């Protein structure tokens, strides 16, 4: 049942993650493919820049639901359906679900394995797994973006705050499996950083664009891919 639990979690979460929120929302609300506009990225930031706050909010809510559903369903099915619990705590399977839904979002099987950068999905899955850790990670992101106005910098720093706050907050609360949860969080952090390689190069070159709330249909460069 342990192997079945892992297979179910990975497959279900990956397929759910492969349903791209930005593409779906923009096709429904704007009858347009978001990949034809702005940075060509199928993610929240590009939707906000191109189509404004309404579609961006719908995309955000879609991604919130997608991540939360993956974590909640897998925790319920594995813990109560398969009667399996890893490391004396049902959070670990939530982290596996979170990583899997994030991979589906980045490499969606339904869209030629080209998706967003997984930052939003990583954050929203953490809401369902551990709200306290999520609060600190999102706060870190907000502070860094407010200071630097670089979403990419905020995303990378927040990504590494994810495993850090996981081990700190869960150890203080004496939650079993804190180290294992932290290791999955570290994998997520490195994956997010890897997906930001072009942004890092442009940051080094001083050509990374700063974040703006203004909507634009201009052909922004790919360094704006942050979702």
N, C-alpha and C positions, 0 to 999 in steps of 0.2 A: 504493500500500500504506500510505502514511502516513495518508491520510484514513480508510481502512478500519480501520487500527489504532486510531485515535481513536474512531471510531464503535463498534467492538466494545467497547472499554474502557468507554466511557460507558454504553452500553445494558446490557451484561452487569452492570456494577457497580451501576447504578441499580436494575435489577430485583432483584438479590440484596439490595440495601439495603432494598428495599420490603417484604421479608419481615420483619415486626415480631417481634422475639424475645420481648418481654414479653407480647404478646397470644398468641403461639403457646404459650409455656411455661405461662402461667396457664390457658389453655383445656385443655391436656393434663393438668397436675398438679392444678388446682383446679376444673376445669369451670366457670370463671368468666371474665368479661371484665374485665380490669384497668381498662378505661375507665369502669366503673361504680363504682369505689371510689376513696377517697382524693382525690388531686388531679385524678383523671380522666386523668392522663397515662400514655401507654403507654410507660413507660421504667423503667429499673433502679431509680431512687430510689423511685418510687411502689410498685414490686413489693416492695422491701425493707420499706417502711413498712407496707404492707397485709398481705402474706402471709409476711413473715419471710425468714430467711437462705437456706433451701433453694431456693425458687423464684427468689430473687434471684441465687443462685449459678448456677442453671441458665440464667437470662437472661444473666448475664455471660459464661458459656461460649459461649452461642449467638452473642452479639455478637462475642466474640473470634474465633470461627470464621468468622463472616460477613465481617468486615473483612479478616482474613488471607487467606481464600479469594479474595476479590476482587482483592487486590493480587498474590498469588502467581500466580493463573491468568492475569491480564492481562500480567504481566511475562513469563511463560513463552510465552504465545501470541504476543504482539507481538514479543518479542526473537528467539525461535527459530522460531515458526510463520510470522510475516510477515517476519522478518529485518529488523526496523526498530528503530533505537535513536535516541532523542532526546538531543541534547547530549552524545553520547559516553558515555552512562550510562543504564542501564535503570531508575534510580530515578524519573526524571521520569514515566514512564507509570504507575508505582506511585502517585505523588501524584495523578495524574488519576483513577486508579481509586479512590483514597481519598476524593477530593472527591465523586466520583459516587456511591459507596456511601453516603456521608454524606447527600447530597441525597435519595437514595432512602429512607433511614431517617427523615429529617425530613418529606419529602413523598411518602409511599408511595402508589403508584398502586393498590395492592390495598386500601387503607383510606381512600379518599376524601381522600388527600393530607394526612392528619393523623397525625403520628407523634411521635417524641421530639425532643430538642434536638440530638442528634448528637455530644455530647461524648465518650461512651464509644466510639462507632464511630471518631471521629477519632483517639482515642488508640490503639485496637487496630490500625487500619490502619498507624499509624506504627511499631508493633512489627515489622511485616513489611517496612516500607520502610527504616527506620533505627533500630535498637534503641537506639543511644546517645542520639539526639535524644529518643526516646520516654522514656528513663529520666529525663532532665532535666525534661521537660515534666510527667511524672507526679509527680516529686518536688516540683516547684513547686506542683502542685495539692494534694498532701498537706500541704505546709507551710502553705499559705494557709488550707485548710479547718481544720487543727488550730488555727491562730491565731484565725481569725474565726468558725469554725463555720458559715460560709455557703458552701454548695456552689456557689451561683451566682457568688460572688466568686472562688472557687477555679477554677471553670470558665472564666471570662472571662480571668483573669490567665494561667492555663495556656495558654489558646488563643493569646494573643499571645506567650507564651514559645516556642510551637511554631515560628513562622517565625524568631524570634530565635536559638534554639538550632540551627535548621537551617542558617542561614548561618554561624554561628560554628563549629559542629563540622565541617561539611562543607568550609568554607574551610580550616580548620586541617589537615584530612586531604587537602586538595587534590583534592577530588571535583569532576569536571566537572559543570556544570549546577547548581551550588549556588544561584546567584541565581534561576534559573528555578524551582527547587524551593521556594525561600523565598517567591516570589511566589504560588505555589499555596497554600502554607501560610498566607499573609496573607489570601487569599480565604477560607480555612476559618476563620480567626480572626474576620474580620468577620461571617461567616455565623453563627457561634456567638454572637457578641455581639448580633447582630440578633435571634436567637431568644430572647435573655434580656432583651428590652426591658421586659416586665412586671416582671421581677425588679429591674431597675435603678430603675424608678419606685418600687417598694416599698422598695428600699434607701434612696432619697432621702427617702421618707416615714417611714422607721424602722419599717416594718411587715413586713419580710422575715423569714420564719421561719428559725430556726437549725436546722441538721441534727441529727437524733437517730437513734440506731440502734433505737429502740423501734418495734415494729410496731403499726400502728393502722389500723382500718377506718373511721375518722371521715372526714368530708368536708373534707380539707385544701384550702387555697386553691391556685389555679393557680400561685402564685409558687413552688411546690415542683417545678415542671417543670424538670428539670435534665439529663435524659439525652440 
